[in-house]
């Protein structure tokens, strides 16, 4: 058992909603983000500054951020894919951005319309400019464990990208299992290699549960030393550019497993039930999270 602390970066307002066909009004997104704040989440990927024609669900990024409370704004992260996204985030006043680069050529072209090398170069420039303007900046390497177009990803490729990103000093680098292709030994291996290459920067991890290995992979990441996890309330999510990609690991499932195992986290599971209800009412279906459905154990009155 351990008393080590881990942090959740809540992604339901962005990654969770972006692949949903049911439109979410600005007001509903704001209510979701504020409910995550009330549940104790430290950092929330609240908005995405991408082209509205490509991801219509994220078209109201500025309006969502403007409507947030000051506490929620302080915890908010905006995803950006290019310089235009960075400029929008800065005009809106978002305090932290996350820039994404692909580990494969196929996904780089499909998702962002550029070569992998070009995306890495632009990401480095974006991180430097964000930092110089007072924004915190992190980077995510998507499809780090497998690509829907190119298949297996050589770990050395991911390590090289991570090292280049680390040279411009983001606050952390995330490894994204965008299509849920990873298995626990692979997670331990890649986390170890990247951690060594970017030290002392921390590794964050972004897991999807497409093949039902997400929570097992989260445990492997914990054992490998990861203490920052992207997760989504209810386990909703997916990527519109990754065929068959399903939801992120559920915040409730991750928090219950880790805290039950002796880790410490600020997220209060007793305050997440309203989020489950809100999501299910809007989506018209049950959310995938097991703990959201069954409740934690031991049960509390």
N, C-alpha and C positions, 0 to 999 in steps of 0.2 A: 504493500500500500504506500501511497505517497500523498504529500500535501501540496504538490506543485500546482501552480496556477496555469490555466490555459484560457485563451481568448477566442471568442466567436466573432467573426466578421459576418454580419447578417446580410444575406444576398437576396432574400425573398422579394424585396421591392424592385430589384433590377433583374437578376438572372431568373428569379422565381416567376416573374410576370411576363418576361419578354416573349416567351414562346406560347403564351396562352391566347387562344382565339377569342375568348370572352373579354371585351374591353373593360378596363378598370378606369373609372373616373378619377380625375385629379384628387378630389376630396377623399375617395376611398384609399388611394395610395398614401395620402397624408395620414389618414387614420391608422393604416398598417404600420407606417414608420413610427408614429408616436406610440403605438402599442408595443413595438419592439423596444423603444426607449424605456417605457414603463416596466418592461420585463427585465431590464438591466443590461441590455446589449450595449457594449462599449463603442463599437464601430458598425456603421450600417451603409452598405452600398445602396444608396437611396435612389440614384438617378443614373442615366446613361446618356451621354452627349453624342449620339450617333444620328445618322441621317434618318429623318422620320419616315421616308418611303421604304427604307430597308427594315426598320423595326418600329412599326406604327405605335406599339404599346408604350414606347419611350418618348413620344413626340412632345410631351408636356414637361420635359425635365426642368426647365426654368420655373414654370409655374408651381411644380411640386416643391422644389427647394424653397421658393419664396414663401410658401404657405406654412412651412415648418416652424415649430417653436425654436427659440434660440438654443435650447438644450439639444434638440434634434439636429439643428444645423451644425453644431459643434462636433457632432458624431458622424456627420454625413461624408460619404465618399461618392465621387462621380467617376464613372467609367468613361475613358476616352480612347479612341482608336487612332486619332490623327491630330494634326495641329489645329484644325478647325474645332475639334472637340475640346482641346485644351483652352482655346480662346473663349469658347462658350462657358466653360467651367469657371474661368477667371472673371468674366463679366458677371456671372451669377453670384460669385463670391464663395464658391464651394471650397472648403479648407483642405480637402485631400482628394487626390485623383489616383486612379489605377489605370495604367496603360497596358494594353495587351499585345503580345507578339506571338506568332505561331511557331511551333517547333518543326513544322513540315512545310514544304513548298506547296503541296496541294491545298492545305487548309489556309495558308497565307493568301493564296490567290482567290480561293472561294469565299473567304470570310472578309478579306480586306483589300483584295484586288492589287496586290503588290508582291514582290519577292520577299522571301524570309529575310535576306540580308538588308533589304531596304527598310523593312519594318523594324528591325533591330536598331538600325542607324537612327531612324526617326524617333523611336522610343527613347533612345539615349538623349537625343536633343530635347524631347518633351520633358523628360525628368529634370534635366538641367534647368530648363526655362521655368518649370513649375517651382523648383526649389528656390530659384533666384527671385521669384515673385512672392515667396512666403508660403506657398502651398506644400503640404506633405505629398510625397509621390511614391507609389509602389508600382511594381511591374508583375504581370502574370504571364507565364509561358504556357500558352494553351496547347492542347493535344500533346502534352509532354510524355504521356504513357501509351499513346497510340492514336493514329489518324484514320478517319473514315475513308480517306482517298489514297494515302500513301502507305497505310498499314503500320508495321512496327517502326518505332522511333529509336535510333541509336542513342543510348544514354550519353555518349560523348558529345553528341550534337546539342543536347539540352545543357550539359555542363558548359560548353563553349558559349552558348547564348547567355546563360546565367552570369558567367564571368564578365562578359562584355557589359551587361546591364549593371553589374555590381560596380564597375569602374566609375559610374557616374553617381554613385551613392544614393540609391533609393532607400526608403526606410526598411524594405523587405522585398523578397522575391517569392512569388507564389508559383507552385507547380500545379498545372491544371489537368485533371483527368476528364477532359471535356466530353468524351463519349463513354465513360465508365468502362474502360478497357483494362485498368490496372488490377493487379493481384498483390497481396501483402508482401511477398518477397521482393517484387519489383519496386514497391513503394519504399521499402527499407533501403534497397540498393540505391535508388535515385536520390532519395533524401540525403543519404550519407555522402554521396559523391558531390552533390550540389552544395551541401552544408560546408564541406571542406573547401570547395572552390570559392565560396563567397564570404567565408568567415571574416569579420564577426557579424555580418548581416544575418538576420534570421530568415529561415525558410517558412513560408506559409503554404498551406495546401488547400486545393479546391477540388473536391471529389463529387462525382456523380454516381448514382446508384443504378445505372442502366442494366447491369448484369448482376445486381444484388450483392455486390462485393464492397459497397461503399463504406459501411460501418466497420467491416473487417480491415479495410484499408486505413480507416481513421485510427484504429487501434495500432496498426503497424506504424503509422506516422507518429503517434504518441510515443511508442517504444523507441523510435528512431530520434526522438528529441524535438519534434515539431510541437509548438505551443500556440500556434495561431491557425485557426481553421475557418474557411468559408463554409457556411451552412445556411439552410433555408427553412424558415418556419413551415411546418407541414410537409416538408420534402418536395415542394413544388419546384418546377424549373425545367430548363432545357435550352438548347441552342438552335435557333432557326437555320443555321448553316451547317449543322451536324446531323445527318440523317439518323433517325431512331434514337437520338440522345434524349434521355428522360431526366427526371428531377435530380437536384442536388441532394446530398445527404441531408436528412432532416435535423434541424437544430435540436428539437426535443430528443431525438434518438441519441445524438452525439452527447448532449449534455447529461442525459440520464446514465448512459454507459460510463462516461468518464468520471462523473461525480460519484457514482455508485462504486467505482474502482478506486476512489480516494483522491482524485484530482479535484481542484477547486475552480469554480467559474462564477462569474457575476450573474449569469442568466438564471432567473427564478422560474422554474417550471410551473409553479402554481399560478403564474401570471400569463401563461401562454395559451390557456384554454380559450380565451376570448379571440385570440388570433386564429385558431383552428376554426372556430364558429364563423368568424368573419369571412375567411377564405372559402369555406365550404358553401356558405350562403351565396357568395358571388359566383363561384365556379359551377355550382349545381352538382357537385360530386364530392365524395370523400377525398381527403388529402392522403398521400401515401404514408405519412409518418406512423410508425407502429405505436410509439409512446403517446402520440396525440390521440390515437384511437383507444388504446388500452389503459392509458394513465400510467404514471410512475408506480414503482413498487419500492418500499412498502407504501400502501395507500395512506392518504391523509384525509381527515374529516374536513 
